[in-house]
Amino acid sequence: MSQSSNENRQIQKDATDLHSFGYAQQLLRDMGGFSNFAISFSIISILTGAVTLYGYGLGMGGPGVNGIGWPLVTIFTLLVAAGMAELASAIPTSGALYHWSTILGGSGWGWFTAWFNMVGQFAVTAGIDFGAAQFLAPLLGVKEDWNHFLIIYGVILLSHGALNHFGIKIVAKLNDFSAIYHILGVSALVIALLVFGPKHDVGYVFQTGFTTSKFPYWWAFLLGLLQAQWTYTGYDASAHTTEETINPRVKAAWGVYSSVLVSAIFGYIMLVAVTSTIGDTAAAAGATNPFIYVVEKSLGGTAGRATLWMVTFAMWFCGLSSVTSNSRMIFAFARDGGMPGSNLWCKVSKSFRTPAPAIWLSVVVAFLMAVYSGGYSVIVSISTIALYISYGIPLFLKLRAQSKGVWTPQHNGPWNLGKWSGLVNTLALIWILFITVLFIAPPNQLTGYTMGSVTVLLILYYLLSVRNWFSGPNFKEDDQKISALEHEIGL
């Protein structure tokens, strides 16, 4: 039997599996395992988070933030990713975290999970693309001020919206290329530093005690962990694209977990290679762009400019994947009637098989979030906290369901943690609680006020209105409805 026949048979099996959850196969299912991995790997983007916040981490906790902080955050993030991968294997729908919480705890839990996830994803897109605008401005010779950053930012968002709307097959190929680009880019930088750079002092990477902040070093070091933790966001994209992935119960689960693992390895190699060449910590931390400053000091100005271009392109790829993921979450939530204007946001383009209105909503809201925040660290803090709250809710509910005997091993998918599930999820939840408190504490009070306000508004909206009309997704199979939706898009 040909590979194509096997693939078509698997696609039909996946569609039938999706029907069992009560949903039609409206989106184009042609993503392989590498493509599913690539979209999360691209959103994590070690050439985005680890680079744009390199100066923040270095200023807060010195070299030790990279040498010690990165692996510390990695260990706990891998636990979170493992818990999420287990659920992605058991419940392979684009609703992902929202559907997991609904099945495990009811429609109310699902509704809150969806909103925290959407807020986080809006902020992630804003952080990625605004960071790209800040890097692109000097390369284009444009004045580096707020107004010019906003203009460039708007153009970048428009490019991501247009590609996601009109060229989903192109986006899939660009995501694949992006994963390769990140690996090759990091490898080229590391090799250049090893071959042409100054002598490396690996021991320097683990030095602690330096901070430019007014806080005690131990607190500044913990605040500096935002560099690594924000980098490790967005890997839920592999779960959100399960309805476009072939054999998602296996491949989407591996996409969630392996995207974090591969990012951890290549990110650490890059950070050690760059940081070990610094020498003068105070000079590097005081530079306008510490990462580029270190590269230029090590390899020269031409190499620094080339690195700047490489990083900027990586950010562009990262933002493209972020819009894809965000729009799928919006689409999945809206088709269940969970947000204002749901009838619009759940529409799928007949010509392009993409959730076009959801794509443009993600672009517009991301732009407005950057205007509101007025500061890069605020955007990334909001995105980190909101996303990890949405990651933590279904993990908590699964633990609760296991303790009550409601969730048993037979509910697991082929990718599961077996007897380690409870311990892994417990440790993951402790970490999520820790970073949530950490990143709203001083000097991130605006993040705390923002997240507090969002939480209060969501609670009031739910109690006064939503609970009276939102019943959540109907997971019962409705052959007539499914056939009508698939017929509408030409299947």
Stockholm file with secondary structure:
# STOCKHOLM 1.0

chainA/1-491         MSQSSNENRQIQKDATDLHSFGYAQQLLRDMGGFSNFAISFSIISILTGAVTLYGYGLGMGGPGVNGIGWPLVTIFTLLVAAGMAELASAIPTSGALYHWSTILGGSGWGWFTAWFNMVGQFAVTAGIDFGAAQFLAPLLGVKEDWNHFLIIYGVILLSHGALNHFGIKIVAKLNDFSAIYHILGVSALVIALLVFGPKHDVGYVFQTGFTTSKFPYWWAFLLGLLQAQWTYTGYDASAHTTEETINPRVKAAWGVYSSVLVSAIFGYIMLVAVTSTIGDTAAAAGATNPFIYVVEKSLGGTAGRATLWMVTFAMWFCGLSSVTSNSRMIFAFARDGGMPGSNLWCKVSKSFRTPAPAIWLSVVVAFLMAVYSGGYSVIVSISTIALYISYGIPLFLKLRAQSKGVWTPQHNGPWNLGKWSGLVNTLALIWILFITVLFIAPPNQLTGYTMGSVTVLLILYYLLSVRNWFSGPNFKEDDQKISALEHEIGL
#=GR chainA/1-491 SS CCHHHHHHHHHHHHHHHHHTTTCCCCSCCCBCHHHHHHHHHHHHTTTTHHHHTHHHHHHHHTTHIIIIIHHHHHHHHHHHHHHHHHHHHHSCSTTTHHHHHHHHHCHHHHHHHHHHHHHHHHHHHHHHHHHHHHHHHHHHTCCCSHHHHHHHHHHHHHHHHHHHHHCHHHHHHHHHHHHHHHHHHHHHHHHHHHHHSCCCCGGGGGCCCCCSSSSCHHHHHHHHTHHHHHHTCCTTHHHHTGGGBSSHHHHHHHHHHHHHHHHHHHHHHHHHHHHTTCCCHHHHHTSSSHHHHHHHHHHCHHHHHHHHHHHHHHHHHHHHHHHHHHHHHHHHHHTTTCSTTHHHHTCCCTTTCSCHHHHHHHHHHHHHHHHHHCSHHHHHHHHHHHHHHHHHHHHHHHHHHHHHTSSCGGGCCSSCCGGGHHHHHHHHHHHHHHHHHHTTSTTCHHHHHHHHHHHHHHHHHIIIIIHHHCCCCCCSCCHHHHHHHHHHTTC
#=GC SS_cons         CCHHHHHHHHHHHHHHHHHTTTCCCCSCCCBCHHHHHHHHHHHHTTTTHHHHTHHHHHHHHTTHIIIIIHHHHHHHHHHHHHHHHHHHHHSCSTTTHHHHHHHHHCHHHHHHHHHHHHHHHHHHHHHHHHHHHHHHHHHHTCCCSHHHHHHHHHHHHHHHHHHHHHCHHHHHHHHHHHHHHHHHHHHHHHHHHHHHSCCCCGGGGGCCCCCSSSSCHHHHHHHHTHHHHHHTCCTTHHHHTGGGBSSHHHHHHHHHHHHHHHHHHHHHHHHHHHHTTCCCHHHHHTSSSHHHHHHHHHHCHHHHHHHHHHHHHHHHHHHHHHHHHHHHHHHHHHTTTCSTTHHHHTCCCTTTCSCHHHHHHHHHHHHHHHHHHCSHHHHHHHHHHHHHHHHHHHHHHHHHHHHHTSSCGGGCCSSCCGGGHHHHHHHHHHHHHHHHHHTTSTTCHHHHHHHHHHHHHHHHHIIIIIHHHCCCCCCSCCHHHHHHHHHHTTC
//
